[in-house]
Amino acid sequence: MKIRFATADDAERLLEIYSYYVENTAITFEWTVPSVEEFRKRIEKVTSFYPYILAEDNGKILGYAYASRFRERKAYDWCVETSIYVDKDCRRLGLGSLLLNELERLLKLQGITNVNASITTSSAPGDNKYVTDASQHFHQKHGYHFAAKFSNCGYKFNRWFTMIFMEKIINEYSDNQSPVKSIKEIL
């Protein structure tokens, strides 16, 4: 297993992994699978400042993770939101943990303090085939704690979904906080 930085040239395979989640789950609130060109642009936007990594085995990409700006205002510079997607046939093999650990290591080097994960939950527990509690348990296992809840904020598959934020602090706070470095500055 190898972890490496993703590039725009990986867009087609990464989109192949992501499209399953768009079409079959409420893990993403996206309704329509984006084009390869749109996905390429998303990768380029993220990699201009934040890490976007992937796991591959024998040249086949099995999953990916990235961080993106949490909010647009300057005061949020030290906070990110993370996303992790693993090929539907490769779940429960430890790839998510491998990717999250490396992503957090890179974010810590950048000077990020708060790592946030938005996680879809069902508004009708026990009656939903589009989302499970696996992501919440995964993040708890990795030291994340509950930070916020947005009830019925997403509508997909003719039903409503609630989103929670979980958060992990990975760096010290300071009254004179150093600026966050781009991923290119720390490599």
C-alpha positions in Angstrom: 0.0 0.0 0.0 1.3 3.4 -1.0 0.1 6.9 0.0 0.8 9.7 -2.4 -0.4 13.1 -3.3 -3.3 13.2 -5.8 -3.1 15.2 -9.0 -5.6 16.4 -11.5 -4.6 13.4 -13.6 -6.2 11.1 -11.0 -9.6 12.7 -11.5 -11.2 9.9 -13.5 -10.5 7.2 -11.0 -11.2 9.4 -7.9 -14.5 10.3 -9.5 -15.3 6.6 -10.1 -14.9 6.0 -6.4 -16.9 9.2 -5.5 -19.8 8.5 -7.9 -20.9 5.4 -5.9 -21.5 7.7 -2.9 -23.3 10.3 -4.9 -25.6 7.8 -6.6 -26.2 5.4 -3.7 -25.7 7.2 -0.4 -26.5 10.4 1.5 -22.9 10.6 2.7 -22.5 13.4 0.2 -25.4 15.8 -0.4 -24.5 16.1 -4.1 -27.3 14.7 -6.3 -25.5 14.4 -9.6 -22.1 13.0 -10.4 -19.9 15.8 -11.6 -18.0 15.6 -14.9 -14.4 14.5 -14.9 -13.4 18.1 -15.9 -15.3 19.5 -12.9 -13.7 17.0 -10.6 -10.3 17.8 -12.0 -10.9 21.5 -11.2 -11.9 20.6 -7.7 -8.7 18.7 -7.2 -6.7 21.6 -8.6 -8.4 24.0 -6.2 -7.7 21.9 -3.1 -4.1 21.1 -4.1 -3.3 24.8 -4.5 -3.2 25.1 -0.7 -4.2 21.9 1.1 -3.3 18.2 1.0 -5.2 15.8 -1.3 -3.8 12.3 -0.9 -4.7 8.8 -2.1 -4.0 5.2 -1.3 -3.0 2.9 -4.0 -2.1 -0.8 -4.2 -0.2 -2.1 -7.2 -1.0 1.0 -9.1 -4.8 0.9 -8.4 -6.3 3.8 -6.4 -8.4 2.5 -3.6 -9.3 5.6 -1.7 -8.6 9.3 -1.2 -8.8 12.1 1.4 -8.4 15.8 1.3 -8.8 18.9 3.4 -10.6 22.1 2.3 -11.2 25.5 3.8 -13.8 25.4 6.5 -15.2 28.8 5.9 -14.2 31.8 3.8 -13.5 34.4 6.5 -9.9 35.1 7.6 -10.4 34.1 11.2 -11.2 30.5 10.1 -7.7 30.0 8.4 -6.7 27.5 11.1 -9.7 25.3 10.6 -10.4 22.7 7.8 -13.0 20.3 6.8 -11.9 16.8 5.8 -13.3 14.3 3.3 -12.5 10.6 3.0 -13.8 8.3 0.3 -12.8 4.6 0.0 -13.7 2.4 -3.0 -17.0 0.6 -2.0 -15.3 -2.8 -2.4 -12.3 -1.8 -0.1 -14.1 -0.6 3.0 -13.2 -2.0 6.4 -9.6 -2.7 5.4 -8.0 0.2 7.3 -7.7 2.5 4.3 -9.7 5.3 6.0 -7.5 5.2 9.0 -4.3 5.2 6.9 -5.6 8.2 4.9 -6.8 10.1 7.9 -3.6 9.7 9.9 -1.5 10.9 7.0 -3.9 13.8 6.3 -3.8 14.9 9.9 0.0 14.7 10.0 0.3 17.0 6.9 -2.3 19.4 8.3 -0.4 19.6 11.6 2.7 20.6 9.7 0.7 23.3 7.9 -0.3 24.8 11.3 -3.9 23.8 11.2 -5.5 23.6 14.7 -9.1 22.4 14.2 -10.0 19.5 11.9 -13.7 19.2 11.2 -15.7 16.4 9.7 -19.3 16.8 8.5 -21.1 13.6 8.8 -24.6 12.7 7.5 -27.0 11.0 9.9 -30.5 9.8 9.3 -33.5 11.8 10.6 -35.3 8.5 10.9 -32.8 6.2 12.7 -33.1 2.5 12.0 -35.1 3.2 8.8 -32.5 4.4 6.3 -30.5 2.5 3.7 -28.7 5.6 2.5 -26.5 6.3 5.6 -25.1 4.4 8.5 -23.4 5.5 11.7 -20.0 4.1 10.5 -18.5 7.5 9.8 -19.4 8.8 13.3 -17.9 5.7 15.0 -14.8 6.0 12.7 -14.2 9.6 13.7 -14.8 8.9 17.4 -12.2 6.1 17.2 -9.8 8.7 15.9 -10.3 11.2 18.7 -13.0 13.4 17.2 -15.8 14.7 19.4 -19.3 16.0 18.6 -19.3 19.7 17.8 -22.6 20.6 16.2 -25.9 19.3 14.7 -27.9 20.7 11.8 -31.3 19.0 11.8 -32.9 18.0 8.5 -30.6 20.3 6.5 -30.2 18.0 3.5 -32.8 16.5 1.2 -31.9 13.6 -1.0 -33.7 10.4 -2.1 -37.0 11.9 -1.1 -36.1 12.1 2.6 -34.4 14.5 5.0 -31.0 14.0 6.6 -29.3 15.6 9.5 -25.7 16.6 9.5 -23.4 16.7 12.5 -19.9 18.1 12.8 -17.2 16.3 14.7 -14.0 18.1 15.5 -10.4 17.2 16.6 -7.8 19.7 17.8 -4.4 18.8 16.3 -2.2 21.8 17.2 -1.7 24.3 20.1 -3.5 27.6 20.2 -1.5 30.8 20.7 -2.4 34.5 21.2 0.1 35.2 18.4 -0.8 32.3 16.1 1.6 31.7 13.2 0.0 31.8 9.7 -1.0 28.5 8.1 1.5 27.3 5.5 0.4 26.0 2.1 1.0 22.3 1.4 3.7 23.3 -1.0 5.6 25.3 1.7 5.9 22.2 3.9 7.1 19.7 1.3 
